[in-house]
Amino acid sequence: MSGQPTTRPKVPEGKSRFLITRQKEPNEKGYVGYDTIWEPFQKEVKYTTPKRP
């Protein structure tokens, strides 16, 4: 072939402030995908109606 390895090397889990990336298992065609998991970076506060004057 063209000298490429038949399997992809195992990639370590990537971590940043709000994102985690993990390598998936190869499918039947040999495609290796990646999972991306986003951590919430905005806080939700319960809405309260303002006081009336």
C-alpha positions as CSV (number, residue, x, y, z in Angstrom):
1,M,0.0,0.0,0.0
2,S,1.1,3.6,0.6
3,G,3.0,2.8,3.9
4,Q,0.2,3.9,6.2
5,P,-0.5,1.9,9.3
6,T,-3.7,-0.2,9.1
7,T,-4.9,1.0,12.5
8,R,-5.0,4.4,14.0
9,P,-2.9,5.0,17.2
10,K,-4.9,5.5,20.4
11,V,-5.2,9.2,21.1
12,P,-5.3,10.4,24.7
13,E,-8.4,12.2,26.0
14,G,-8.2,15.9,25.2
15,K,-9.3,18.3,27.9
16,S,-9.7,22.1,27.9
17,R,-11.7,24.5,30.0
18,F,-15.2,23.7,28.6
19,L,-14.5,20.8,26.2
20,I,-13.6,17.1,26.4
21,T,-12.7,15.2,23.3
22,R,-12.5,11.4,23.3
23,Q,-11.6,9.0,20.4
24,K,-14.3,6.5,19.4
25,E,-13.7,2.9,18.4
26,P,-13.2,2.3,14.6
27,N,-16.2,1.2,12.6
28,E,-16.3,-1.6,10.0
29,K,-14.8,0.7,7.4
30,G,-11.9,1.7,9.7
31,Y,-13.2,5.2,10.3
32,V,-12.3,6.6,13.7
33,G,-14.5,9.4,15.0
34,Y,-14.3,11.6,18.1
35,D,-16.8,12.5,20.8
36,T,-17.0,16.1,21.9
37,I,-18.5,16.8,25.3
38,W,-19.3,20.5,26.1
39,E,-19.4,21.6,29.7
40,P,-21.9,24.4,30.4
41,F,-20.2,27.8,30.6
42,Q,-23.2,29.9,31.4
43,K,-25.1,29.8,34.7
44,E,-28.9,29.8,34.6
45,V,-30.6,31.7,37.4
46,K,-34.2,31.2,38.2
47,Y,-36.2,34.3,37.0
48,T,-37.9,36.4,39.6
49,T,-40.3,39.2,38.8
50,P,-39.1,42.6,39.8
51,K,-40.6,44.5,42.7
52,R,-43.5,46.8,41.7
53,P,-43.0,50.5,42.7
